[in-house]
């Protein structure tokens, strides 16, 4: 996955929670933009990230292994 694709997803207004899927089958949800950090080669995701509390730990995922991003629970923003 390219860094700019994740940047756009994290900066989207209004923010939409999303899930990243990795090449090894794991997936992580990003419930709030502050629960993710992006570098040129990695995304750090808060796990577990809930709406009420901050993450207990951060998981580092190499962007090379991010195979997809998708809305959480199929939620999408209403049409503008």
LUMLO-175853 format. One line per 5 residues: number of its first residue (from 0); their letters; for each residue x, y, z of N, C-alpha, C, O. Coordinates in nm, 4 decimals. Layout:
N
NUM = a = X/Y/Z/X/Y/Z/X/Y/Z/X/Y/Z | ...
% end
This chain:
80
0 = xxxxx = 0.0857/-0.1175/0.0000/0.0000/0.0000/0.0000/0.0898/0.1231/0.0000/0.1958/0.1244/0.0626 | 0.0472/0.2227/-0.0687/0.1243/0.3473/-0.0733/0.0872/0.4367/0.0443/-0.0275/0.4406/0.0888 | 0.1876/0.5080/0.0928/0.1683/0.5939/0.2096/0.0588/0.6968/0.1836/-0.0230/0.7221/0.2721 | 0.0550/0.7566/0.0649/-0.0430/0.8631/0.0403/-0.1868/0.8121/0.0436/-0.2781/0.8887/0.0745 | -0.2090/0.6842/0.0123/-0.3440/0.6284/0.0201/-0.3923/0.6234/0.1655/-0.5075/0.6553/0.1947
5 = xxxxx = -0.3038/0.5834/0.2547/-0.3395/0.5819/0.3965/-0.3506/0.7230/0.4526/-0.4362/0.7492/0.5371 | -0.2652/0.8144/0.4067/-0.2756/0.9536/0.4512/-0.4125/1.0107/0.4176/-0.4758/1.0755/0.5010 | -0.4574/0.9867/0.2962/-0.5886/1.0371/0.2548/-0.6995/0.9790/0.3411/-0.7922/1.0502/0.3797 | -0.6904/0.8509/0.3714/-0.7919/0.7854/0.4539/-0.7913/0.8423/0.5952/-0.8977/0.8652/0.6525 | -0.6732/0.8654/0.6523/-0.6627/0.9200/0.7877/-0.7089/1.0657/0.7946/-0.7587/1.1094/0.8983
10 = xxxxx = -0.6931/1.1407/0.6868/-0.7266/1.2840/0.6866/-0.8685/1.3124/0.6391/-0.9127/1.4272/0.6418 | -0.9391/1.2107/0.5965/-1.0726/1.2284/0.5420/-1.1621/1.2962/0.6448/-1.1617/1.2604/0.7626 | -1.2392/1.3950/0.5984/-1.3311/1.4656/0.6873/-1.4718/1.4547/0.6307/-1.4942/1.4937/0.5161 | -1.5655/1.4038/0.7057/-1.5461/1.3507/0.8401/-1.4739/1.2159/0.8352/-1.4828/1.1414/0.7376 | -1.4032/1.1880/0.9426/-1.3267/1.0640/0.9498/-1.4207/0.9442/0.9501/-1.5248/0.9464/1.0157
15 = xxxxx = -1.3838/0.8397/0.8766/-1.4596/0.7147/0.8735/-1.3701/0.6038/0.9280/-1.2621/0.5807/0.8737 | -1.4123/0.5345/1.0342/-1.3324/0.4234/1.0851/-1.3074/0.3215/0.9745/-1.3946/0.2947/0.8918 | -1.1860/0.2651/0.9748/-1.1518/0.1692/0.8706/-1.0692/0.0553/0.9269/-1.0164/0.0623/1.0378 | -1.0599/-0.0492/0.8475/-0.9839/-0.1687/0.8842/-0.8728/-0.1860/0.7820/-0.8946/-0.1702/0.6618 | -0.7522/-0.2189/0.8312/-0.6449/-0.2548/0.7390/-0.6269/-0.4058/0.7451/-0.6317/-0.4660/0.8524
20 = xxxxx = -0.6068/-0.4646/0.6309/-0.5807/-0.6092/0.6217/-0.4374/-0.6291/0.5763/-0.3887/-0.5615/0.4856 | -0.3703/-0.7243/0.6420/-0.2304/-0.7526/0.6124/-0.2170/-0.8814/0.5326/-0.3083/-0.9640/0.5296 | -0.1022/-0.8974/0.4683/-0.0769/-1.0148/0.3844/-0.0773/-1.1449/0.4641/-0.0978/-1.2516/0.4063 | -0.0551/-1.1385/0.5950/-0.0561/-1.2610/0.6761/-0.1958/-1.2948/0.7302/-0.2109/-1.3884/0.8086 | -0.2971/-1.2189/0.6884/-0.4346/-1.2457/0.7290/-0.4831/-1.1658/0.8479/-0.6036/-1.1605/0.8726
25 = xxxxx = -0.3931/-1.1032/0.9227/-0.4353/-1.0213/1.0370/-0.5049/-0.8954/0.9867/-0.4839/-0.8524/0.8733 | -0.5875/-0.8373/1.0723/-0.6498/-0.7093/1.0411/-0.6565/-0.6260/1.1686/-0.6629/-0.6792/1.2795 | -0.6550/-0.4960/1.1504/-0.6605/-0.4017/1.2625/-0.7557/-0.2889/1.2260/-0.7581/-0.2427/1.1120 | -0.8344/-0.2447/1.3244/-0.9287/-0.1361/1.3031/-0.8702/-0.0054/1.3540/-0.8065/-0.0002/1.4592 | -0.8934/0.0995/1.2770/-0.8556/0.2354/1.3162/-0.9874/0.3083/1.3396/-1.0564/0.3465/1.2451
30 = xxxxx = -1.0216/0.3271/1.4684/-1.1496/0.3884/1.5059/-1.1429/0.5405/1.5160/-1.2459/0.6080/1.5167 | -1.0212/0.5938/1.5239/-1.0029/0.7388/1.5363/-0.8679/0.7726/1.4739/-0.7730/0.6959/1.4899 | -0.8566/0.8851/1.4033/-0.7287/0.9162/1.3381/-0.6114/0.9313/1.4347/-0.4962/0.9129/1.3953 | -0.6396/0.9645/1.5605/-0.5315/0.9770/1.6579/-0.4801/0.8423/1.7056/-0.3790/0.8357/1.7756 | -0.5492/0.7340/1.6680/-0.5061/0.6001/1.7064/-0.4214/0.5343/1.5988/-0.4044/0.4123/1.5991
35 = xxxxx = -0.3681/0.6142/1.5066/-0.2799/0.5624/1.4018/-0.1695/0.6639/1.3767/-0.1920/0.7848/1.3815 | -0.0513/0.6134/1.3502/0.0625/0.6971/1.3144/0.1253/0.6412/1.1887/0.1398/0.5198/1.1738 | 0.1622/0.7293/1.0993/0.2108/0.6863/0.9696/0.3527/0.7360/0.9456/0.3830/0.8529/0.9692 | 0.4391/0.6472/0.8988/0.5729/0.6841/0.8546/0.5849/0.6431/0.7079/0.4892/0.5917/0.6500 | 0.6998/0.6652/0.6484/0.7159/0.6292/0.5071/0.7029/0.4804/0.4819/0.6654/0.4393/0.3721
40 = xxxxx = 0.7333/0.3990/0.5819/0.7354/0.2545/0.5608/0.6418/0.1756/0.6522/0.6265/0.0548/0.6344 | 0.5795/0.2410/0.7486/0.4970/0.1690/0.8462/0.3745/0.2496/0.8850/0.3708/0.3719/0.8716 | 0.2741/0.1774/0.9337/0.1626/0.2409/1.0023/0.1580/0.1781/1.1416/0.1662/0.0562/1.1560 | 0.1452/0.2613/1.2419/0.1314/0.2172/1.3800/-0.0165/0.2308/1.4150/-0.0746/0.3385/1.4019 | -0.0763/0.1212/1.4595/-0.2198/0.1189/1.4858/-0.2437/0.0868/1.6324/-0.1853/-0.0069/1.6869
45 = xxxxx = -0.3307/0.1662/1.6965/-0.3697/0.1396/1.8342/-0.4534/0.0130/1.8407/-0.5462/-0.0041/1.7617 | -0.4215/-0.0758/1.9340/-0.4918/-0.2034/1.9446/-0.5206/-0.2341/2.0905/-0.4241/-0.2379/2.1668 | -0.6399/-0.2559/2.1368/-0.7609/-0.2285/2.0598/-0.7969/-0.0810/2.0676/-0.7771/-0.0177/2.1713 | -0.8481/-0.0273/1.9621/-0.8892/0.1125/1.9576/-1.0406/0.1179/1.9703/-1.1121/0.0722/1.8811 | -1.0899/0.1732/2.0803/-1.2338/0.1880/2.0989/-1.2687/0.3348/2.0871/-1.1809/0.4209/2.0913
50 = xxxxx = -1.3938/0.3625/2.0727/-1.4374/0.5011/2.0601/-1.4237/0.5769/2.1913/-1.4053/0.6987/2.1904 | -1.4323/0.5066/2.3051/-1.4330/0.5740/2.4343/-1.2947/0.5877/2.4966/-1.2685/0.6833/2.5696 | -1.2066/0.4930/2.4682/-1.0769/0.4910/2.5345/-0.9645/0.4859/2.4326/-0.9841/0.4482/2.3170 | -0.8473/0.5245/2.4781/-0.7300/0.5146/2.3925/-0.6819/0.3706/2.3823/-0.7250/0.2839/2.4583 | -0.5925/0.3466/2.2879/-0.5413/0.2104/2.2690/-0.4539/0.1649/2.3852/-0.3897/0.2455/2.4525
55 = xxxxx = -0.4532/0.0332/2.4070/-0.3691/-0.0254/2.5111/-0.2253/-0.0410/2.4632/-0.1317/-0.0328/2.5427 | -0.2078/-0.0635/2.3332/-0.0742/-0.0800/2.2769/-0.0778/-0.0399/2.1310/-0.1850/-0.0278/2.0717 | 0.0392/-0.0192/2.0733/0.0507/0.0141/1.9318/0.1127/-0.1045/1.8588/0.2060/-0.1674/1.9086 | 0.0602/-0.1342/1.7408/0.1113/-0.2421/1.6571/0.1717/-0.1783/1.5327/0.1073/-0.0962/1.4674 | 0.2947/-0.2155/1.4998/0.3605/-0.1640/1.3801/0.3342/-0.2581/1.2631/0.3581/-0.3784/1.2730
60 = xxxxx = 0.2851/-0.2034/1.1532/0.2568/-0.2814/1.0327/0.3346/-0.2209/0.9166/0.3229/-0.1014/0.8895 | 0.4122/-0.3011/0.8496/0.4882/-0.2569/0.7337/0.3911/-0.2294/0.6194/0.3064/-0.3134/0.5890 | 0.4023/-0.1130/0.5555/0.3114/-0.0783/0.4478/0.3173/-0.1784/0.3327/0.2199/-0.1945/0.2591 | 0.4300/-0.2449/0.3173/0.4446/-0.3442/0.2120/0.3465/-0.4601/0.2315/0.3099/-0.5276/0.1353 | 0.3040/-0.4829/0.3568/0.2154/-0.5947/0.3873/0.0692/-0.5551/0.4032/-0.0152/-0.6404/0.4307
65 = xxxxx = 0.0381/-0.4262/0.3863/-0.1014/-0.3824/0.3893/-0.1606/-0.4105/0.2518/-0.1190/-0.3512/0.1523 | -0.2579/-0.5013/0.2467/-0.3154/-0.5400/0.1182/-0.4463/-0.4679/0.0873/-0.4845/-0.4559/-0.0291 | -0.5156/-0.4198/0.1915/-0.6386/-0.3454/0.1652/-0.6775/-0.2615/0.2858/-0.6351/-0.2865/0.3987 | -0.7598/-0.1609/0.2578/-0.8262/-0.0824/0.3618/-0.9740/-0.0822/0.3260/-1.0107/-0.0722/0.2089 | -1.0586/-0.0934/0.4283/-1.2027/-0.1000/0.4051/-1.2748/-0.0361/0.5220/-1.2225/-0.0351/0.6335
70 = xxxxx = -1.3946/0.0178/0.4989/-1.4715/0.0766/0.6080/-1.5057/-0.0293/0.7126/-1.5282/-0.1453/0.6782 | -1.5096/0.0096/0.8391/-1.5494/-0.0801/0.9472/-1.6996/-0.1019/0.9376/-1.7755/-0.0062/0.9223 | -1.7430/-0.2270/0.9465/-1.8861/-0.2636/0.9421/-1.9557/-0.2149/0.8169/-2.0775/-0.1965/0.8164 | -1.8794/-0.1938/0.7105/-1.9397/-0.1520/0.5850/-1.9956/-0.0114/0.5881/-2.0681/0.0287/0.4970 | -1.9625/0.0647/0.6930/-2.0137/0.2000/0.7044/-1.9420/0.2901/0.6060/-1.8198/0.2835/0.5929
75 = xxxxx = -2.0160/0.3730/0.5378/-1.9575/0.4731/0.4508/-2.0236/0.6056/0.4804/-2.1314/0.6110/0.5397 | -1.9588/0.7117/0.4390/-2.0155/0.8448/0.4618/-2.1371/0.8645/0.3737/-2.1414/0.8113/0.2628 | -2.2359/0.9396/0.4198/-2.3519/0.9669/0.3351/-2.3094/1.0476/0.2130/-2.2142/1.1251/0.2216 | -2.3771/1.0315/0.1004/-2.3417/1.1071/-0.0204/-2.3546/1.2562/0.0036/-2.4420/1.3009/0.0778 | -2.2686/1.3315/-0.0585/-2.2699/1.4788/-0.0412/-2.3528/1.5434/-0.1488/-2.3661/1.6657/-0.1514
% end
